[in-house]
Amino acid sequence: MRQDASVECGTEDHGPIKNLAIGFIVLWPLGSLVLYSSLLIVCYKPLQAKARTALTRATAFLHREYELTYFWWEALELARKLVLTGAVLLIPEERAFVRLVVATLICSFYAVALAAVRPYKRIEDNCLAVAMGFVLLLLFLGANWTTIFLGIEERYPEADPFAILGFGKLNVIVNTMIALVAITLVFFFVAGIVAARRFAEVPTIRLASTNQRPELTVAKGITWHLFNSHIWSTGQDAVAVIKKQLMLLLPGVKVFVDVDDLEDIGALEEYIRHSQAILIFLSQGYFRSKALPLPLRPLLSPQH
């Protein structure tokens, strides 16, 4: 229509242009949601197996900030944004208050879900997300009160808004909401600092570059991060302690120890092939063990 100023609203030429515009307006939000959801569905198995693939690396912006259980949360976040910024506008303008009520309910459920689930890996991100959820909820509540206040003044001039809402002036509502938002932000800011400090005190292995736990990934076809090779007679107790400490320091690590994971003594080579790394605990009698896996014997023979 900008290229051809002769097109007027309501004419035959205007109809196809309007329909095309509506199609693109609908296609973008629904298409992006379907695209994100499809990519996350395809990434489900590699992510659950903690295997890095070309697709999981390319789509890391969708799931890397979330806990593995909630890798799909970005699609839910996008759906929330699309509903609040677009879908509620499908409600007729004559029912503007209904729009606010629907948006307020959505914000309420989402804020509670964030507080209960805490889908982000970083404590700071969870605190910030919950804080922003509650701030948005407060803003919608303020918009509800403002709409009701203005409606009373316009439609019932003789009525006293203070007798109904407890507010005699609109400025009181605005100032109250600003104060509540400020208090909420301060509260969550302090809570985030306290939670982050407590988290930092937990004895876990972290990357020096980010001060966060490392991503424990495995290659395709790999089951365990570590195969702990030892001899039962002199190393079993020590290896059990090693596994326990690794699981404390690296939550989510998968360590193979025969006492816990061995199903077939004849399949040791298979277990090794399905392990990303091998830790050899050299205790007394290790080299004389008949159960020493074949792939390790040439490397660990006494002459070497």
Contacts in CASP RR format, 6 or more apart in sequence:
PFRMAT RR
TARGET T0000
AUTHOR 0000-0000-0000
METHOD contacts of the structure
MODEL  1
MRQDASVECGTEDHGPIKNLAIGFIVLWPLGSLVLYSSLLIVCYKPLQAK
ARTALTRATAFLHREYELTYFWWEALELARKLVLTGAVLLIPEERAFVRL
VVATLICSFYAVALAAVRPYKRIEDNCLAVAMGFVLLLLFLGANWTTIFL
GIEERYPEADPFAILGFGKLNVIVNTMIALVAITLVFFFVAGIVAARRFA
EVPTIRLASTNQRPELTVAKGITWHLFNSHIWSTGQDAVAVIKKQLMLLL
PGVKVFVDVDDLEDIGALEEYIRHSQAILIFLSQGYFRSKALPLPLRPLL
SPQH
1 7 0 8 1.000
1 14 0 8 1.000
1 17 0 8 1.000
6 13 0 8 1.000
7 13 0 8 1.000
7 14 0 8 1.000
7 17 0 8 1.000
8 14 0 8 1.000
29 82 0 8 1.000
29 86 0 8 1.000
32 78 0 8 1.000
33 75 0 8 1.000
33 78 0 8 1.000
33 79 0 8 1.000
33 82 0 8 1.000
36 62 0 8 1.000
36 74 0 8 1.000
36 75 0 8 1.000
36 78 0 8 1.000
37 72 0 8 1.000
37 75 0 8 1.000
39 55 0 8 1.000
39 59 0 8 1.000
39 62 0 8 1.000
40 59 0 8 1.000
40 62 0 8 1.000
40 63 0 8 1.000
40 71 0 8 1.000
40 72 0 8 1.000
40 74 0 8 1.000
40 75 0 8 1.000
42 55 0 8 1.000
43 53 0 8 1.000
43 55 0 8 1.000
43 56 0 8 1.000
43 59 0 8 1.000
43 62 0 8 1.000
43 63 0 8 1.000
43 71 0 8 1.000
44 71 0 8 1.000
46 52 0 8 1.000
46 53 0 8 1.000
46 55 0 8 1.000
46 56 0 8 1.000
46 220 0 8 1.000
47 56 0 8 1.000
47 63 0 8 1.000
47 68 0 8 1.000
47 71 0 8 1.000
48 68 0 8 1.000
49 218 0 8 1.000
49 220 0 8 1.000
49 221 0 8 1.000
50 68 0 8 1.000
50 216 0 8 1.000
50 217 0 8 1.000
50 218 0 8 1.000
51 217 0 8 1.000
51 218 0 8 1.000
51 219 0 8 1.000
51 220 0 8 1.000
51 221 0 8 1.000
51 222 0 8 1.000
52 217 0 8 1.000
52 219 0 8 1.000
53 220 0 8 1.000
56 63 0 8 1.000
62 71 0 8 1.000
62 74 0 8 1.000
62 75 0 8 1.000
63 71 0 8 1.000
63 72 0 8 1.000
63 74 0 8 1.000
65 120 0 8 1.000
65 121 0 8 1.000
65 122 0 8 1.000
65 125 0 8 1.000
66 73 0 8 1.000
66 74 0 8 1.000
66 119 0 8 1.000
66 120 0 8 1.000
66 121 0 8 1.000
67 118 0 8 1.000
67 119 0 8 1.000
67 120 0 8 1.000
67 121 0 8 1.000
69 119 0 8 1.000
70 117 0 8 1.000
70 119 0 8 1.000
73 119 0 8 1.000
80 106 0 8 1.000
80 110 0 8 1.000
83 106 0 8 1.000
84 103 0 8 1.000
84 106 0 8 1.000
84 107 0 8 1.000
88 99 0 8 1.000
88 102 0 8 1.000
88 103 0 8 1.000
89 99 0 8 1.000
91 98 0 8 1.000
91 99 0 8 1.000
91 102 0 8 1.000
96 147 0 8 1.000
97 144 0 8 1.000
97 147 0 8 1.000
97 148 0 8 1.000
100 140 0 8 1.000
100 143 0 8 1.000
100 144 0 8 1.000
100 147 0 8 1.000
101 144 0 8 1.000
103 140 0 8 1.000
104 137 0 8 1.000
104 140 0 8 1.000
104 141 0 8 1.000
104 144 0 8 1.000
107 133 0 8 1.000
107 136 0 8 1.000
107 137 0 8 1.000
107 140 0 8 1.000
108 137 0 8 1.000
110 133 0 8 1.000
111 130 0 8 1.000
111 133 0 8 1.000
111 134 0 8 1.000
111 136 0 8 1.000
111 137 0 8 1.000
114 126 0 8 1.000
114 129 0 8 1.000
114 130 0 8 1.000
114 133 0 8 1.000
115 130 0 8 1.000
118 126 0 8 1.000
119 126 0 8 1.000
120 126 0 8 1.000
120 129 0 8 1.000
121 212 0 8 1.000
121 213 0 8 1.000
122 212 0 8 1.000
123 192 0 8 1.000
123 195 0 8 1.000
123 196 0 8 1.000
123 199 0 8 1.000
124 192 0 8 1.000
124 195 0 8 1.000
124 196 0 8 1.000
127 188 0 8 1.000
127 189 0 8 1.000
127 191 0 8 1.000
127 192 0 8 1.000
127 195 0 8 1.000
128 188 0 8 1.000
130 188 0 8 1.000
131 184 0 8 1.000
131 185 0 8 1.000
131 188 0 8 1.000
131 189 0 8 1.000
134 184 0 8 1.000
134 188 0 8 1.000
135 181 0 8 1.000
135 184 0 8 1.000
135 185 0 8 1.000
138 177 0 8 1.000
138 180 0 8 1.000
138 181 0 8 1.000
138 184 0 8 1.000
139 177 0 8 1.000
139 181 0 8 1.000
141 177 0 8 1.000
142 173 0 8 1.000
142 177 0 8 1.000
145 165 0 8 1.000
145 167 0 8 1.000
145 173 0 8 1.000
146 170 0 8 1.000
146 173 0 8 1.000
146 174 0 8 1.000
148 164 0 8 1.000
148 165 0 8 1.000
149 161 0 8 1.000
149 165 0 8 1.000
149 167 0 8 1.000
149 170 0 8 1.000
149 173 0 8 1.000
150 170 0 8 1.000
152 159 0 8 1.000
152 161 0 8 1.000
152 164 0 8 1.000
152 165 0 8 1.000
153 161 0 8 1.000
160 168 0 8 1.000
161 167 0 8 1.000
161 168 0 8 1.000
162 168 0 8 1.000
167 173 0 8 1.000
167 176 0 8 1.000
200 211 0 8 1.000
203 248 0 8 1.000
203 249 0 8 1.000
204 213 0 8 1.000
204 248 0 8 1.000
204 249 0 8 1.000
204 250 0 8 1.000
204 251 0 8 1.000
205 213 0 8 1.000
205 214 0 8 1.000
205 249 0 8 1.000
205 250 0 8 1.000
206 212 0 8 1.000
206 213 0 8 1.000
206 214 0 8 1.000
207 213 0 8 1.000
207 214 0 8 1.000
213 250 0 8 1.000
213 251 0 8 1.000
214 250 0 8 1.000
216 225 0 8 1.000
216 250 0 8 1.000
216 252 0 8 1.000
216 253 0 8 1.000
216 254 0 8 1.000
218 224 0 8 1.000
218 225 0 8 1.000
218 254 0 8 1.000
218 276 0 8 1.000
219 276 0 8 1.000
221 274 0 8 1.000
222 274 0 8 1.000
222 275 0 8 1.000
222 276 0 8 1.000
223 254 0 8 1.000
223 256 0 8 1.000
223 274 0 8 1.000
223 275 0 8 1.000
224 254 0 8 1.000
224 255 0 8 1.000
224 256 0 8 1.000
224 261 0 8 1.000
224 271 0 8 1.000
224 274 0 8 1.000
224 275 0 8 1.000
224 276 0 8 1.000
225 253 0 8 1.000
225 254 0 8 1.000
225 255 0 8 1.000
225 275 0 8 1.000
225 276 0 8 1.000
225 277 0 8 1.000
226 246 0 8 1.000
226 253 0 8 1.000
226 254 0 8 1.000
226 255 0 8 1.000
226 256 0 8 1.000
226 275 0 8 1.000
226 276 0 8 1.000
226 277 0 8 1.000
226 278 0 8 1.000
226 279 0 8 1.000
227 256 0 8 1.000
227 271 0 8 1.000
227 272 0 8 1.000
227 275 0 8 1.000
227 277 0 8 1.000
227 278 0 8 1.000
227 279 0 8 1.000
228 239 0 8 1.000
228 242 0 8 1.000
228 243 0 8 1.000
228 255 0 8 1.000
228 256 0 8 1.000
228 257 0 8 1.000
228 279 0 8 1.000
228 281 0 8 1.000
229 278 0 8 1.000
229 279 0 8 1.000
229 280 0 8 1.000
229 281 0 8 1.000
229 292 0 8 1.000
229 293 0 8 1.000
229 296 0 8 1.000
230 236 0 8 1.000
230 238 0 8 1.000
230 239 0 8 1.000
230 280 0 8 1.000
230 281 0 8 1.000
230 283 0 8 1.000
230 286 0 8 1.000
231 281 0 8 1.000
231 283 0 8 1.000
231 285 0 8 1.000
231 286 0 8 1.000
231 289 0 8 1.000
231 291 0 8 1.000
232 258 0 8 1.000
232 291 0 8 1.000
233 285 0 8 1.000
234 283 0 8 1.000
234 284 0 8 1.000
234 285 0 8 1.000
234 286 0 8 1.000
235 281 0 8 1.000
235 283 0 8 1.000
236 259 0 8 1.000
238 281 0 8 1.000
238 283 0 8 1.000
239 257 0 8 1.000
239 281 0 8 1.000
240 257 0 8 1.000
240 259 0 8 1.000
242 255 0 8 1.000
242 279 0 8 1.000
242 281 0 8 1.000
243 255 0 8 1.000
243 257 0 8 1.000
243 260 0 8 1.000
246 253 0 8 1.000
246 255 0 8 1.000
247 253 0 8 1.000
247 255 0 8 1.000
256 271 0 8 1.000
256 275 0 8 1.000
261 271 0 8 1.000
262 271 0 8 1.000
265 291 0 8 1.000
268 291 0 8 1.000
268 293 0 8 1.000
268 294 0 8 1.000
269 293 0 8 1.000
269 294 0 8 1.000
269 295 0 8 1.000
272 278 0 8 1.000
272 293 0 8 1.000
272 295 0 8 1.000
272 296 0 8 1.000
278 296 0 8 1.000
280 286 0 8 1.000
280 296 0 8 1.000
280 300 0 8 1.000
286 292 0 8 1.000
286 300 0 8 1.000
287 300 0 8 1.000
287 301 0 8 1.000
287 302 0 8 1.000
292 300 0 8 1.000
298 304 0 8 1.000
END
